[in-house]
Amino acid sequence: MLEITGAQMRAARALVRWRAEDLAEASKIGVATIRRAEGTDGALSMTPANQAAIRAALEAAGVEFIAENGGGPGVRLRKGASQ
């Protein structure tokens, strides 16, 4: 599984116009954990289970995570995903 960064998490949440509370509810992770993770610039320092829950919630909302491919990791909305 591709590890995501705090910057990707912030950008993904912005793409779907979610507040930290919305992501916390969708992922069943505490708001403090979400905010702490988003405060990091590199890889997330959280349990694999929490990272998987956050990733699954954002992907269900239409976000695609893009791996580091020379241009840096990123996010985008899946084609046809509504905002």
Sequence and secondary structure as in RCSB ss.txt:
>XXXX:A:sequence
MLEITGAQMRAARALVRWRAEDLAEASKIGVATIRRAEGTDGALSMTPANQAAIRAALEAAGVEFIAENGGGPGV
RLRKGASQ
>XXXX:A:secstr
    BHHHHHHHHHHTT  HHHHHHHHT  HHHHHHHHT SSB  S HHHHHHHHHHHHHTTEEEE  SSS  EE
EE TT   
